[in-house]
């Protein structure tokens, strides 16, 4: 557990840096073989882009600089439990473990649930045509 605390303290410091820059207070780092292979801070406000979450930025950076075998040995440390967008990116990157500090449910309670809204997903529409573009690819 002490090792988790060491890396989590670094992720929390990245979150603090993000906050100091005017961004949302989230930070993340990727550790393989007891060394940091990538790190990132939230940049939603400074980049004017709602997708610039710390974990998503981290996965993007790591996908370009870290080989797949190493990614498969990594632990991602994040100051706050990943949102669904970031969790999906972490999954698709092949990162097998996530350790987080602040639970999403606690963040939602702290913000009075103001960071969510209902939305609708409808489908399938033109399923046969959409399927055809995949045939022979996989």
C-alpha positions, 0 to 999 in steps of 0.5 A: 500500500505504501507504494500506491500512496507514493504514486498517488501523492504524485497524481494529486500534485499534478491535480494541484498543478492543474488547478493552479493553472485554472483547469479542473483539479485532476492529475494522472500518471502511468507507472511501469516497473516502478518508474513513471512512463507518462503523466498528465494534468487536466487541460479542459479550460486552458485548451477549451476542450471538454475531452482534455481530461488528465487520464485521456491526455495521459492515454493519448501521450502513452499510446504514442510513446510506450510500446504495447507490452509495457502498457500491459504492465502499467498501473495508472494512478489518478487523483479521482476515479475516472469518468466513463470516457476516460475509463474507456480509453484506459481499457482500449489502451490495454492498461490493466490496472487503475488506482484512484484517490477520490471516488466519483460518487464523492465528487458528484456529492461535492458538486451537487451533481451539477456535472451531468445531464440526461442524454439519449442514445438511439439505435441501431439505425441502418444496421445492415449498412453500418455492418457492411463497412466492418465486413472483411476488416476484422 
